[in-house]
Amino acid sequence: MSVENKYRERLMEGILSTGLMALAALFTKSKTRKGLKDIAWKLKNDPAAKAAWEDLKIARANMEQKLDSYCDRFPDSPYCRK
């Protein structure tokens, strides 16, 4: 097999693998989009999901407040560098 044929085969393998990856990404994107739409619908219409989302917001606000006081006490911590 000549050197030219080896390079041609490698090029074709690369094109095929890239094409297959692009095709897989297309299916993944559509499934991700569908999943996100489903989650958005549940957050909008399910009372338990709404309550959980509000609890998450409150917990995040409390965590941010605690992190600010932590950074006041330990300014050299790697978590406090901005």
C-alpha positions, 0 to 999 in steps of 0.5 A: 500500500502506498503512502498516498493510500494510507493518508487517504484512508486516514482522511476518510476515517477522520471524515467518517468519525467526525460525521458520526459525531456530528450526527450523534450530537444532533440527536443529543441536542434534540433529546436535550431540548425535549428534556428541557421543555419537559422540565419547564412544563413541570416547573410551570404546572406542578405545585410540588415542583414549584415549591421545590424551586422556591426552596432551592432559591431560598437555600441558594440565597442563604448559601450566598449570604453565608459565603459572604460572611465566610469571605469576610472571616477568611479573605485568603481562602481560594473560595473567596478570590474574585 
